Amino acid sequence: MLETATVALATFFATIGPLDVAAVYAGLTATHPPQRARRMALRGVAVATFILILFALIGEALLATLGISLAALRTGGGILLLLIGIDMVFARSSGSTSTTEEEEQEALSKQDIAVFPLATPLVAGPGAMGAVILLMADTEGDYALQAVVIGSLLAILLLTLVLLLLASRVNQLFGVTGMHVVTRVFGVLLSALAVQFIFDGIAQSGLIPLA
């Protein structure tokens, strides 16, 4: 159970990226009144929480309906997470954990960024959605482990909300270099976890006979 919690916390921290989200949010709300910015942060995280919990609860059933096996999910999800991990190690922005340039330009013209781009794709992006489905499927129906995964998700979302509410101070405290250091460390961890998911998926698929 402790191992599940550790993996889930590290994976969600890496795929949601609370520090990166706070940095983008600070830039997008620089001209907004503080009270309005706080309301958008609260609503954005609430919407993202709903989206990710929904994926956690019905994601595996949806994949089963589509005929996607657990082995394929582990392999495909592992590849997605590996790509995200590589981007994190090299401190590169990608559409799976942040906004693209086109999305950021659109967001700058919006008065309310709570749903887009804050809730999705910044917080509840493709990486986080894939991770929550993969981690829930990896529990193999164990309700206790599923509760651990959801609890870990809620913990990272709460951390994200706190960092959003303190976004300007966080940026001053860590600076660009500090945030990149944290991102790179979690990128290495996420890459290792992703490779393990790929190995597990290939082994479960039966494509390579085990000795």
N, C-alpha and C positions, 0 to 999 in steps of 0.2 A: 504493500500500500504506500509506503514511504517512497519507493522507487517510482511508482506511478505519479505521485504528487510532484516529485522532483522533475521528472520528464515533462509533465504537463505544464508546470510553472515556467520551466526554461523555454519550452516550445511556444507557449502563448506570449511570453515576454518578447521572444524573438520575432514572432509573426505579427503581433499587434504593434510592437515597438512604441511603448509609452513615451519615451524621450523624443523620438522622431515626431510623433503625433503632436506633442506639446510644442515643439519647435515650429512646425507648420501652422498650427493653430494660433500661435502668438503672432505670426506674420499676417495671417488672414484677418485677425481681429484687432490689429494695431490701431485702427481708426474707429473702432466701436466703443461705446460707453461701457465701463467695467460691468455694470449690472446686466446689460444686454449680453455681453460676452459670457458671463457666468451662466445665464439662462440657456444659451446655445450649447455650452459645454455639458450641462446637465441633460438637456434633451438629446443631444447627440450621443452621449454614452448610453442613455436609456434605450434609444432606438437600436444602437449597435448590440446592446445586451439582448434585446428581443430577437434580433436576427440570428445571433450566434447560438442562443439557447434553442431557438427553433431548429437550426441545423444540427445541434447536438441531439435533439430528441427524435427528429424524423429523417436525418441525413442517411443513416444506414438503411432504413426501410425504403427510402427513395432509391438508393443505389441497388438494393435487392430487386425492386420493381423493374429497374432498367437492366437487370441481369448482370450487374457488375459484382464480381466476386471479391471477397476480403483480400485475397492474394493480389488482385489487380489494384485494389484500393491502396494497399500498403506500398506496392511498387510505384504506382502513379503518384500517390501522395508523397512518397519519399523523394521522387525526382523533383516535384514542385518545391518541396522544402529545401532540397539541396541547392536548387537554383537561387532561392531566397537567401540561403546561408552564404553562398558565394558572393552575392551582391552585398551582403552585410560585411563580409570580411574585407571587401575592396571599397566599402563605404560608397556604394553606388545606389542611386534611387531606381526603383522599378515599380511598375504598375501593380505588383502583387502586394506591396506593403505601404505604398504611398501613392500620391496623385501623379499623373503624367503632366507634362507641360501644358497640354491642351486643357486638362481638367482644372489645373491651377488657375489658368487664365479665366476660365468660366467662373470659377469660385470667387475670384476677385471682383467680379461684376455683380455678385449676389449679395442681397442684404442679410439673408439668413443662411448660414452654412451648416446648421445643425444636422440636417439629414444628408445633404451633399455639400461638400465632400467629407464632413467630419465623421458621421455615423458610418458611411460607406463611400469611398473605399479606404479611408484612413484607419478607422478602428476595425470595422468588420470588413476587411478586404478578402480577396481570394485566398491568400495564404492562411489567414485565421480561420476562414470557413473550412478549408481543406483540412487544416490541423485538427479542428474540433471533431469533424466527422471521423478522421483517422484514429484519433485517440479514443473516442467513444467506441468505435468498432474493435479496437485493440483490447478492450476490457472483456470481450467475448460474453456479454450479457451479465457480468457480475455487477449487481446494483451498488455494492459498496465502492467498487472501483469507479463506476460511473459517477457516483456522488463526489468522489475525490476529483475527478476530471472537471466536473461542473464547478465545484468549489474553487479549484485552481483558476478556472476561467474567470469566475466572479472576482477573485482576489486581484488578478491582473487588470480587470476592468475598473475596479475600485482604485487601484494605483494610477491607472490612466486618468481617471477623473480628478484625482488629487493633483496630478502633475499639470492637467489642463487649467485647474483653478489657480495654480501657482506658476503658470507658464513663463511669465517674464522673469521671475526670480530663478527658475530652473535654468533658463538660458544663460543668465548672468553667472550662475554658480558653476555650471559645467563647461560652458563655452562650446564652440564647434568641435575643438579637439577632444575635449572630455567626452562628449556624446559619441564621437566616432570611436573612441577607445572602448566604451561600453558596448557599442554596436558590434565591433569587431570580435570582442570576446564571446558574445552570445552567438555571433555568426559561426564561429568555430564549433561551439557546442551544438548548434542547430545542424550544421553540416554532418557532424558525427552521428547525431540521432537520425538524420535523413538517410544516411548510408545504411544504418542498421535496419531501418524500415524497408529499404530496398532489398537487403539481404533476406529479411524475414519473408517478404512477399515472394521473392523468387523461390526460396526454399519451400514455401507453402504451396506454390503453384505446381510443383512436381516436374518442372521443366528440367531441373538438374537433379539426378538421382543422388540421394544422400547415402553415404557409406554406412 
